[in-house]
Amino acid sequence: MMMSKLSAGAVFPKIELPTLNASLVEIAKPQGSADWRLVVIYRGKHCPLCTRYLNELETLQAEFKNIGVDVIAVSADSKEQLQQHMEKLHVSFPIAYGLNFEQMKSLGLYVSSPRSEQETDHLFAEPGLFVVNEQGQVQIVDISNAPFTRPDLKTLLAGIEFIRNPANNYPIRGTYEK
């Protein structure tokens, strides 16, 4: 299958999804005083590695906010699946649900079919992580086809802090085209 990836420096597509409080959110738009957004795509409630990753992200959420980065997690799960998953998730950041196949493709995500009905009942995105800057551009992109290959969150936090420091004059990397 040919997959087009969301390039570094590209404008993040406008994707609106519901959250459990019934509001639609534009997943790349920061909330509150933040001007950047960390968008974490996770596989769904069936994935224990996703649960662990999101719970770890919660422990660093205040540090991300301190450097102006708002956090959201997104999956293809249904509202009911997310409600069930919240029993194992201990997070305060918003979680959006209902990511569809076309949206997954627009983000360049790997998409998988469930191995069985016990896993889940729908297509789901493999992990993806996007850091969207104040211009709505993809500053950092990490896309994986397996749940055990994700960026270390403390390293990511330190990297974003370095990038955001004006003294470092750090551009969006990976944009060279011949």
Salt bridges, closest charged atoms under 4 A:
ASP35 OD1 - ARG164 NH2 2.75
ASP70 OD2 - ARG37 NH2 2.94
ASP77 OD1 - HIS122 NE2 3.21
GLU102 OE2 - LYS105 NZ 3.83
GLU119 OE2 - ARG115 NE 3.64
GLU126 OE1 - ARG43 NE 2.83
